[in-house]
Amino acid sequence: MSQAVARRISTNATVFPILFMISTVHLLNDSMQSTVTALFPVLRETQHLSYGQIGLIAFMMNITASFLQPLVGLFADKKPRPYILPFGVCFTLVGVVCLALAPNFVTILLSVTAIGVGSAIFHPESSRVAYLAAGSSRGLAQSIFQVGGNIGSALGPVMTALIFIPLGQKGVLLFVAAAVAGIAIQTFVARWYSSINVAPRPKNTAAAASSALPRLSSGKVKFSIGILVLLVFSKHVYLSSFTSFYSLYLIDDFGIGKQSAQWYLFAFLVASAVGTFIGGPLADRFGRRNIIWLSILGTAPFSLLLPYASPFWSAVLCVCAGFVLSSAFSIIVVYAQELLPGKIGLVSGLFFGLAFGLGGLGSALLGEIADATSIGLVMKICSYLPLLGIFTLLLPKDRELHGQGA
């Protein structure tokens, strides 16, 4: 098997079966993770939670993943350990079971922390697998990987409407099957990953090609990473305002029913999944920087209008915002991997960790602001975040980036 893998790598072929498998596990992982936010309307009533407590639940899950993911990536850069892939899903399984049975707020926090640990192990190593299986189509590969997660997240509102409102908190137990399936698929992927690690790699050829190309300075690389961090901040804090509070905003400000409000959020997340899948191939064709710029800054017209729209136009605008915004993250990860090509695990862990951490911090802070003021004000404040996409223009152009030998 390792010889076949080596041939695929040497010809820059994309290994689609592996990409589809990790995308499927991403779908399963993020659907289990989205049970947390999907439960918010139910938990607010049954556990009598405030907006601040709801934000803290999201914060605990995301901040756990945020701190651990760069460490997992750095650890794997030094010595890849493929079989931590199924091991990570085991933590998610424990968290799902505990969440379904959690009797109080503290137990819920412990349950979502376990889910955060599972995500911390899953994301950086699976992103590395996507990089290894990508061949010459890195944007497409990351999009295939990411779209699974987007679809899994999109299932959250559907789960609220069809499962959690009728069945309540214990409906989370249905996702034990998703965890078991994830463990089985990741075990197969881990075997392929092991064969990659022992397969011969053309290091000398790559090094020679790299030395013939112009390089970015260390300062330029650090500056570019800082810009990418700012862009992740703008995207994921805005995204957290949707996933944690948009349905509650519709319920409180427009009087929309709990089940109906979930379909608005579902529309936003489905549009995000479609945009993610389209964004990667566009970046491969038209350039990473161009699509990042278009994705984040291009969301601003929709985000700025949305807090002032009627329920109908709110649905239209949230679909447009989700579609345009969603493609950015997978391309940012690929751009950062090409800035630092020798540190794939660290870069993947850092940016996935930032996405989780900033989303968690955003949820906690926005929840406190909503308690002190109103949920409508939170939506207005967040509507300005996509304007930070203008800073994309400070990133090196793609031809400069590729001059680093990525």
HELIX and SHEET records of a PDB file:
HELIX    1   1 SER A    2  SER A   10  1                                   9    
HELIX    2   2 PHE A   16  ALA A   38  1                                  23    
HELIX    3   3 PHE A   40  THR A   46  1                                   7    
HELIX    4   4 TYR A   51  LYS A   78  1                                  28    
HELIX    5   5 ILE A   84  LEU A  101  1                                  18    
HELIX    6   6 PHE A  105  ALA A  133  1                                  29    
HELIX    7   7 ARG A  138  MET A  159  1                                  22    
HELIX    8   8 THR A  160  PHE A  164  3                                   5    
HELIX    9   9 ILE A  165  LEU A  167  1                                   3    
HELIX   10  10 GLN A  169  PHE A  175  5                                   7    
HELIX   11  11 VAL A  176  VAL A  198  1                                  23    
HELIX   12  12 LYS A  203  SER A  211  1                                   9    
HELIX   13  13 SER A  218  PHE A  254  1                                  37    
HELIX   14  14 LYS A  258  PHE A  286  1                                  29    
HELIX   15  15 ARG A  288  LEU A  297  1                                  10    
HELIX   16  16 ALA A  300  LEU A  305  1                                   6    
HELIX   17  17 LEU A  306  TYR A  308  5                                   3    
HELIX   18  18 PRO A  311  SER A  326  1                                  16    
HELIX   19  19 ALA A  328  LEU A  339  1                                  12    
HELIX   20  20 ILE A  344  ALA A  372  1                                  29    
HELIX   21  21 ILE A  375  CYS A  382  1                                   8    
HELIX   22  22 LEU A  385  LEU A  394  5                                  10    
HELIX   23  23 ASP A  398  HIS A  402  1                                   5    
END                                                                             
